Amino acid sequence: MPTEKRKKVLGILIDVILNRKKFENFEYHPESLSVKSNSSKKRERAVFFNRVKRVILMHLKIDKNYSIYIDIAENIYVGYVGTHLSTKRFK
């Protein structure tokens, strides 16, 4: 990932952790129904935290090509940072 993208990701995460902003202040949104209903696309979004599997279906758009896949529960789970995972539009 290019340095400027990493800096942007870290800046967003720091702002949220320090309560300066909320994820909703950014382009934070759920996956489409076509992704949610596609088992291979859901597997692509599956990660393990403390041996517990989580399928992360929310993401924050960094720009047209990069996203952060994040699950917010009692904690913030960052499952993936990088180019957009596959969808109908992104192959």
N, C-alpha and C positions, 0 to 999 in steps of 0.2 A: 504494500500500500504506500502510495506517495506520502512524503513527509507532511505536506500541507493538509492532506486528508486526516492523517494521524493527529495532528495538532487540533483540527476541528473536532474530531471525535473526543479527544481528551478534554477540550474546552467545554463541550456539551455535558460530558459526564461530571466534570468538576462543578459546573453551574448547578446541576441537578442535586448532586450530593450535598453541596453547601446551601441548598434551598434558595438559591438566587433565581432559579427558573424551574419550570416543570416540563416534563417531556411534551406535554400538550402545547407548550410554547413553540415547539418545532413541528416539522411534518411527521408526526407520530400517528400511525394508523394500522388497522388490522389488514391481514391478507384478504384477498378476494375469496369468494365462495368457491371458485374453481380450484384454488390452492387448498383451501380447507377440506375439500371433498376428494382430493387426489392423494392417495396413500404414498406414492413415491415422493411427491413434493413435501408432504408432511414429514416423511423420514428424513429428508434433506434438512429440515428445520428442527430435528430432534437432537438434544444434547443431554448430558448427564451432569448433575450437580450433586455431590455427596451420594453418588450411586443411585440417585433418583432421576428417572427420565422426565424431561420436560420438552414439550413440543412448543416452540416459540413462534407464535403466529402474529405478533405485533412487531412493527419495525419503524425505525426513524430514518427518514431519507436525509442523507448527507448532501448528495447532489444527484444528477440523473443516473449515475452508474454505481454509487456506493450507498450502502445502508448499514445500520446497526440493528440487529435482531435482539430485542429486549423483552423480558417478561418482568412485570412489576407485581410483586406479591408483598409479603412482609419485607422482602429484600429486593434488590435489583439484580436480575440475572442477565448478564450479557452473554448471549449464546453464539453470536457470530458478528464479526465486523469485516466488511469487505465488499466486493462487487455484489450487486443484487443477485439473490438466489433465483433459480428458474421459476418462471411463471409463463403464461401464454405469451406475454410481451417480451420477456427476457429469457433467452435460450441459453 
